[in-house]
Amino acid sequence: MTSPAQSGEPAITFLHPGDPPDSFPDPALAATEPDGLLAVGGDLTPARLLAAYGRGIFPWYETGQPVLWWSPDPRAVLLPGNLHVSRSLSRTLKRNRYRVSIDLAFGAVIDACADTRAATGTWITPEMRSAYLCLHQLGYAHAIEVWRGSDLVGGLYGIALGDIFFGESMFSRATDASKVALVRLVRLAENQGIALIDCQVATRHLASLGSQLMPRREFLHHVHNLTSGAGRVGTWREDPRPTCGLVATREIPAPLHV
């Protein structure tokens, strides 16, 4: 079901919980204002979430709102070969100020991301938290955790489908902690053949680390090609390790060939 179009905008699709998981319209029909709004409603079942990510769509809404589905244009992405590690961040890594683990504290990372944004409103509702915890249990959602001693001071989480990692949120409670998490994700991507990290929307923080804006049409082309493979479904569990091993001997940007 769709709403009447206004001001020449395509109609917004309304989804119902009983609709098939893949009942999303073409992302090219997303609104330009607000940028990328594509559909409203539905649910957060694993099947619908995976169908959404596989089409370049993600949920983003606040408590009291229906589920809102987005596919903005352009899309912020990070190609692993374009990661920018500043001199100060490189020093942080070499000094082993932190240790980094994978999939040891997924729920705690989500909670920390929500707490960081609580004052200004967060889209990580209890329903969202439960949905991503379910995807984590199914082996699709993963977290990078940054520790200082026994304290969780930074991290990020997202969804892995095929050769794309769809980043959802990150947090930092100590200098460079979220940046360290992203560096660990990039090193993991390089080892596993993940060709693209979706950052959803542009921020100054991500741009400083090498993210770029990609036209939605190009992004969707990569999503179609890169999510067609099986990928690595299951836990990525890794115990805490020092960060000095994350320092690359050289940083050479690599083009994305798909």
C-alpha positions in Angstrom: 0.0 0.0 0.0 1.3 3.5 -0.8 0.4 7.0 0.1 -0.4 9.7 -2.5 2.6 11.3 -3.9 3.1 15.0 -3.1 5.1 17.7 -4.9 6.2 15.2 -7.5 7.8 12.8 -5.0 7.3 9.1 -5.4 4.7 7.6 -3.1 5.9 6.2 0.2 5.2 2.4 0.6 3.5 1.3 3.8 4.5 -2.2 4.9 2.5 -4.5 7.2 4.0 -7.2 9.5 2.3 -9.9 7.5 3.8 -8.7 4.2 6.6 -10.9 2.6 10.0 -9.9 3.9 11.2 -8.7 0.5 8.2 -6.4 -0.1 10.4 -3.3 -0.5 10.0 -1.0 -3.4 13.0 -0.1 -5.6 15.4 2.1 -3.6 15.5 4.5 -6.5 12.0 5.5 -5.5 13.1 6.8 -2.1 12.2 10.4 -1.2 14.6 13.3 -1.7 13.1 15.0 1.4 13.7 13.6 3.8 16.6 12.1 1.9 16.3 8.4 1.4 12.9 7.6 3.1 11.6 4.6 1.2 9.0 2.8 3.3 7.2 2.9 6.6 6.0 0.0 8.8 6.6 -3.7 8.7 8.6 -5.4 11.4 12.2 -6.2 12.4 12.2 -9.9 11.8 15.6 -11.4 10.8 14.2 -12.2 7.3 13.0 -8.7 6.7 16.2 -7.1 8.0 18.4 -9.3 5.8 16.2 -8.6 2.8 16.5 -4.9 3.5 20.3 -4.9 3.8 20.6 -7.0 0.7 18.8 -4.3 -1.2 20.8 -1.4 0.3 18.0 -0.4 2.8 18.3 0.1 6.5 15.9 0.9 9.4 16.2 4.1 11.3 13.5 5.5 13.6 12.9 6.7 17.1 10.7 5.5 20.0 7.1 6.3 19.2 7.5 6.2 15.4 6.8 3.3 13.1 9.7 1.5 11.5 11.2 3.8 8.9 13.2 2.3 6.0 15.9 4.4 4.3 18.2 4.3 1.2 19.9 7.8 1.0 21.6 9.2 -2.0 24.5 9.6 -2.0 25.7 6.8 0.4 28.7 7.1 2.7 31.1 4.2 2.3 34.6 3.2 3.2 36.7 1.1 0.9 39.1 -0.8 3.1 42.1 0.3 0.9 41.2 3.9 1.5 41.4 3.8 5.2 43.3 6.9 6.5 45.3 6.4 9.7 46.7 9.7 11.0 50.0 10.0 12.7 48.3 10.4 16.1 46.1 7.4 15.6 49.1 5.4 14.4 50.9 6.4 17.7 47.9 5.3 19.7 48.0 1.9 18.0 51.7 1.4 18.4 51.5 2.2 22.1 49.0 -0.6 22.9 46.9 1.8 24.9 43.9 -0.5 24.2 43.1 -4.1 23.4 40.6 -5.1 20.7 38.3 -8.1 20.6 35.5 -9.3 18.3 32.1 -10.6 19.2 32.8 -10.9 22.9 30.4 -8.2 24.1 27.8 -7.5 21.3 25.0 -6.5 23.6 27.2 -4.2 25.6 28.3 -2.4 22.5 24.7 -1.8 21.4 23.9 -0.5 24.8 26.9 1.8 24.8 26.0 3.2 21.4 22.4 3.8 22.6 23.7 5.5 25.9 26.0 7.8 24.0 23.1 9.2 22.0 20.4 9.1 24.8 20.6 12.9 25.5 19.7 13.8 21.9 17.5 10.8 21.0 18.5 7.4 19.8 17.2 5.1 17.1 18.4 2.1 19.0 15.1 1.3 20.5 14.5 -1.8 22.6 12.9 -3.5 19.5 16.0 -2.6 17.5 18.3 -4.0 20.2 16.4 -7.3 20.3 16.4 -7.5 16.5 20.1 -7.1 16.2 20.9 -9.4 19.1 18.9 -12.0 17.2 20.9 -11.4 14.0 24.1 -11.7 16.1 22.9 -15.1 17.4 22.2 -16.1 13.8 25.8 -15.1 12.9 25.0 -12.0 10.7 25.6 -9.2 13.2 29.0 -8.5 14.7 30.8 -6.2 17.1 34.3 -4.8 17.5 35.1 -4.1 21.1 37.9 -1.8 22.4 39.1 -2.3 26.0 41.2 -0.3 28.4 41.9 -2.8 31.1 38.5 -4.4 31.9 36.6 -1.4 30.8 34.8 -1.3 27.4 35.7 2.1 26.0 34.9 1.9 22.4 33.3 -0.2 19.7 31.1 -0.6 16.7 28.6 -3.1 15.4 26.9 -3.9 12.1 25.7 -6.6 9.7 27.9 -8.8 7.4 26.3 -10.0 4.1 28.5 -11.5 1.5 31.5 -9.2 1.0 29.9 -6.1 2.5 29.8 -4.9 6.1 26.9 -2.7 6.8 28.0 -0.5 9.8 25.2 0.5 12.2 26.7 2.5 15.0 29.9 3.2 17.0 30.8 4.8 20.3 33.8 6.1 22.1 34.5 6.7 25.8 38.2 7.3 25.4 40.5 9.1 23.0 40.6 7.4 19.6 38.7 4.3 20.8 36.1 4.3 18.1 38.8 4.9 15.5 40.7 1.9 16.8 37.6 -0.2 16.4 37.2 0.9 12.8 40.9 0.1 12.0 40.3 -3.4 13.4 37.2 -3.7 11.2 39.2 -2.7 8.1 42.0 -5.2 8.9 39.4 -7.9 9.3 37.8 -6.8 6.0 41.2 -7.1 4.3 41.7 -10.6 5.7 38.2 -11.8 4.8 37.8 -10.2 1.4 35.1 -7.7 2.5 35.3 -5.1 -0.3 33.1 -2.4 1.1 32.0 -1.0 4.4 28.7 0.9 4.4 28.7 3.9 6.7 25.1 5.0 5.7 25.4 8.7 6.1 28.4 11.1 6.0 30.0 12.4 9.2 33.2 14.5 9.7 34.5 11.7 11.9 34.2 9.0 9.2 35.5 11.3 6.5 38.6 11.9 8.5 39.2 8.1 8.4 38.7 7.9 4.6 35.0 7.5 3.9 33.6 8.8 0.7 30.2 9.6 -0.8 29.0 7.1 -3.5 26.0 7.7 -5.7 23.1 5.4 -4.7 23.0 3.8 -8.1 26.6 2.8 -7.9 26.2 1.7 -4.3 23.3 -0.5 -5.2 25.3 -2.1 -8.0 27.9 -3.1 -5.5 25.4 -4.4 -3.0 23.8 -6.6 -5.7 27.2 -8.0 -6.7 28.9 -8.3 -3.4 26.0 -9.8 -1.4 25.4 -12.6 -3.8 28.0 -14.9 -2.2 27.5 -16.8 1.0 30.0 -14.8 3.0 31.1 -15.9 6.4 28.1 -16.5 8.6 28.7 -17.4 12.2 30.6 -16.0 15.1 33.8 -14.0 14.4 34.9 -14.4 18.1 38.4 -13.2 18.9 39.8 -12.6 22.3 41.4 -9.2 23.2 44.6 -8.5 21.4 47.1 -5.5 21.5 46.6 -2.9 18.9 50.2 -2.6 17.6 49.5 -5.4 15.1 46.9 -3.2 13.4 49.5 -0.7 12.1 50.0 -1.3 8.4 53.5 -1.0 6.9 51.9 1.0 4.1 48.6 2.5 3.2 47.8 2.3 -0.5 44.3 3.1 -1.7 42.8 0.3 -3.7 40.0 0.7 -6.3 36.8 -1.3 -5.9 36.5 -3.8 -8.8 33.2 -5.6 -9.1 
